[in-house]
Amino acid sequence: MGEAAGVGWDRRKDKNTVSSLARQQLIDYDRHEPGRMFDGPPPIASQAEAYRVQMEVARLRIDRGEALAGYKIGCVSVPVRRQLQMERPLFGHVFSTEIHRSGVELDAGHFANLAVEGEFAVRLAEDMDDADWLRSHREAIASVFPVIELHNYVLRGQQHSVELIANNGLHAGAILPVEEGQANNAGEMLDEPISVLRNGDLLGRVTSDAIPGGPFESLRQLAEHLKLYGIALKRGQLILTGSPLPLYPVQPGDRIEVVTGSLGRVEMSVCSARPAI
């Protein structure tokens, strides 16, 4: 398979251009070996360049036919920032090809060191011009519901912030409820409990105020970030607002549940890697 599979990649020849780095990122992601370029000396010098790589990977995925489902914000809570050694939130893309519904059984072989987060997500009811517009149009949130965010929990280098951003926040998909609950005072939702369970055992439980400003503030920060790239949030898009709890590793045979107080629950299970047909 040669260079098409990333085996013959020559970092010096490619001169670390954004386009070549993005192509390599996508090759390795498709092979379930994300971020291989971080095995050696860091190929990206700054967070700004890492976001350019992430944006280019997203463009490549859209060009090959994947639909953009929305966006995510991560590293918003103290536990996650400590775990991933991040000082500030990061942002990423969510694709429809990696959206599943509650009750799904996932193949562990489709991920690299699968880990999960329990968090709140919102569905937008209106296009959003920018963060200032959102402050006075909280009806822009159509629904709020729990999700399980999936991650390829692989960190290869020492510059975690750059690696995390270039790797789309380690994002590998999301599990949504079968039915998405309606918004209920979403702008001030600061005391909604959320729990993560593995095989019936409680891993963690907090309320939504563990996210500074709550999910609404995450949405506002995302709108500000995207505006830097000339991007506006659109009606119908899915927004993952960040986890108030750490990432939890998952093994084949595990059953994961994310349970809230009034917004419902979502669950998934993981099987061993199935042999290729």
C-alpha positions in Angstrom: 0.0 0.0 0.0 3.1 2.2 0.3 2.7 6.0 0.8 -1.1 5.8 0.4 -1.2 4.1 3.8 1.2 6.5 5.3 4.1 4.0 5.6 6.5 6.0 3.4 5.7 9.4 4.7 8.8 11.7 4.6 8.3 14.7 7.0 11.3 16.6 5.6 10.1 16.2 2.0 6.6 17.5 2.9 8.1 20.5 4.8 5.3 20.4 7.3 2.8 22.2 5.1 -0.8 22.4 6.4 -2.1 20.5 3.4 0.3 17.6 3.7 -0.1 17.4 7.4 -3.9 17.3 7.1 -3.7 14.6 4.4 -1.5 12.5 6.7 -3.8 13.1 9.7 -6.7 11.8 7.8 -4.9 8.7 6.5 -3.8 7.8 10.0 -7.3 8.5 11.4 -8.9 6.2 8.9 -6.4 3.5 9.8 -7.4 3.9 13.5 -3.8 5.1 14.3 -4.6 8.8 14.9 -1.8 11.4 15.2 1.1 9.3 14.1 3.0 12.4 13.1 3.4 13.3 16.8 5.5 10.2 17.4 8.6 12.2 16.5 9.6 15.8 16.8 6.5 18.0 16.9 5.6 18.9 13.3 3.3 21.8 14.3 4.7 24.8 16.1 1.6 26.6 17.5 -2.1 26.2 18.4 -3.0 28.5 15.5 -1.3 26.1 13.0 -2.9 23.1 14.7 -6.3 24.6 14.1 -5.5 25.2 10.5 -4.6 21.5 10.2 -7.9 20.6 11.9 -9.9 22.8 9.5 -8.1 21.3 6.5 -8.9 17.8 7.7 -12.5 18.8 8.1 -12.5 20.2 4.5 -11.1 16.9 3.2 -13.7 14.9 5.0 -16.5 17.1 3.6 -15.0 16.9 0.1 -15.1 13.1 0.2 -18.8 13.1 1.2 -19.0 13.2 4.9 -21.7 15.6 6.3 -20.8 18.0 9.0 -23.1 17.4 12.0 -21.9 20.3 14.1 -19.1 21.1 16.5 -17.7 20.4 19.9 -16.0 22.3 22.7 -13.7 20.3 25.1 -11.5 20.8 28.1 -14.0 23.1 29.7 -13.9 21.6 33.2 -11.1 21.3 35.8 -11.0 17.5 35.8 -10.6 17.3 32.0 -8.0 20.1 31.9 -6.0 18.3 34.6 -6.3 15.0 32.8 -5.2 16.3 29.4 -2.9 19.0 30.7 -4.8 21.9 29.0 -5.1 25.5 30.2 -8.0 26.5 28.1 -10.9 25.0 26.1 -10.4 23.6 22.6 -12.8 23.2 19.7 -13.5 20.6 17.1 -15.8 19.2 14.4 -18.5 16.5 14.6 -19.4 14.4 11.6 -22.7 12.6 10.9 -20.8 9.4 9.9 -19.8 9.0 13.6 -23.2 9.7 15.2 -24.9 6.7 16.8 -28.1 6.3 18.8 -28.6 5.0 22.3 -28.3 1.2 22.7 -25.7 0.8 20.0 -23.0 -1.9 20.3 -19.6 -0.6 19.0 -16.6 -2.5 17.7 -13.5 -1.8 19.8 -11.4 -2.4 16.7 -12.8 0.8 15.2 -11.1 2.9 17.8 -7.6 3.6 19.3 -7.7 3.1 23.1 -11.5 4.0 23.3 -12.5 6.3 26.1 -15.8 8.1 26.8 -17.1 11.3 28.3 -20.6 12.0 29.6 -21.8 15.5 28.7 -24.7 17.7 27.6 -25.4 18.5 24.0 -27.7 21.0 22.3 -29.5 21.2 19.0 -29.8 24.6 17.4 -33.2 26.0 16.4 -31.9 29.0 14.5 -28.9 30.2 12.7 -26.5 32.1 15.0 -24.7 35.2 13.7 -22.3 35.4 16.6 -21.9 35.2 20.4 -23.4 38.6 21.1 -26.5 37.7 19.1 -26.8 34.5 21.2 -26.9 36.5 24.5 -30.3 38.0 23.5 -31.7 35.0 21.6 -31.6 32.0 24.0 -34.5 30.5 22.1 -31.9 29.5 19.5 -31.5 26.3 21.5 -34.1 23.8 20.4 -33.2 20.9 22.7 -30.8 19.8 25.4 -29.9 16.2 26.1 -27.1 13.9 27.4 -24.6 12.3 25.1 -21.7 9.9 25.3 -18.7 11.4 23.5 -16.3 8.8 22.0 -12.5 9.4 22.0 -9.4 7.9 20.6 -7.5 8.4 23.8 -4.0 8.5 22.3 -1.4 11.2 23.2 2.0 10.6 21.6 4.0 13.7 22.2 4.7 16.2 25.0 3.0 19.3 23.5 -0.5 18.1 24.4 -2.4 21.3 23.4 -1.1 21.3 19.8 -1.6 17.5 19.5 -5.1 17.6 20.9 -6.2 20.5 18.6 -4.7 18.9 15.5 -6.4 15.6 16.4 -9.8 17.3 16.7 -9.9 17.0 20.5 -9.4 13.2 20.2 -13.1 13.1 19.0 -14.2 9.8 17.5 -18.0 10.1 17.6 -21.0 10.5 19.8 -24.0 8.5 21.1 -27.2 10.4 21.2 -30.6 9.6 22.7 -33.2 7.9 20.6 -35.3 11.0 21.2 -33.8 14.4 21.9 -35.5 16.3 24.8 -36.9 19.8 24.4 -35.0 22.8 25.8 -36.1 23.8 29.2 -34.6 27.1 30.4 -31.3 26.0 28.7 -29.7 29.3 29.2 -29.6 29.0 33.0 -29.1 25.2 33.2 -26.6 25.1 36.0 -27.9 22.5 38.4 -28.7 19.5 36.2 -27.1 16.3 37.6 -25.2 14.0 35.2 -23.7 10.6 36.0 -21.4 8.2 34.2 -21.7 4.4 34.9 -19.7 1.5 33.7 -21.3 -1.9 34.0 -23.6 -0.5 36.6 -20.9 1.0 38.8 -20.8 4.8 39.3 -17.7 6.4 37.8 -18.6 10.0 38.5 -21.5 12.4 39.2 -21.6 16.2 39.2 -24.0 18.9 38.2 -23.8 21.0 35.1 -22.3 24.0 37.0 -19.0 22.0 36.9 -18.8 23.6 33.4 -18.0 27.3 34.1 -21.2 29.2 33.1 -22.9 25.9 32.1 -23.6 24.5 28.6 -24.9 27.9 27.4 -21.5 29.5 28.1 -19.8 26.7 26.1 -22.0 27.5 23.2 -21.2 31.2 23.4 -17.4 30.4 23.5 -17.8 28.1 20.5 -19.6 30.9 18.5 -16.7 33.3 19.3 -14.1 30.8 18.2 -15.8 30.0 14.9 -16.2 33.6 14.1 -12.4 33.9 13.8 -12.7 31.6 10.8 -15.7 33.3 9.3 -18.0 30.4 10.3 -21.5 30.8 11.8 -23.5 28.1 13.6 -26.5 26.9 11.7 -30.0 25.7 12.5 -30.1 22.0 13.2 -26.5 21.6 14.1 -25.4 19.5 17.0 -23.1 21.1 19.6 -21.3 19.0 22.3 -20.8 21.4 25.2 -17.9 19.7 27.0 -17.7 17.2 29.8 -17.8 18.1 33.5 -16.2 14.7 34.3 -13.0 13.1 33.1 -12.5 10.7 30.2 -13.0 7.1 31.2 -11.3 4.2 29.4 -13.6 1.5 28.0 -12.8 -2.2 27.3 -14.6 -4.8 25.2 -17.6 -6.1 27.2 -18.2 -2.8 29.0 -21.7 -1.2 29.1 -21.7 2.6 29.5 -24.6 4.7 30.7 -24.9 8.5 31.0 -27.8 9.5 33.2 -29.2 13.0 34.0 -31.8 14.2 36.4 -34.5 15.4 34.0 -33.1 15.2 30.5 -33.0 11.4 30.1 -30.2 8.9 29.6 -28.1 7.3 26.9 -26.2 4.0 26.8 -23.9 1.9 24.7 -21.9 -1.3 24.8 -18.6 -2.4 23.4 -17.7 -5.7 21.8 -14.3 -7.2 20.9 -12.8 -6.4 17.6 -14.6 -8.3 14.9 -12.6 -10.0 12.2 -12.6 -8.3 8.8 -15.0 -10.0 6.3 
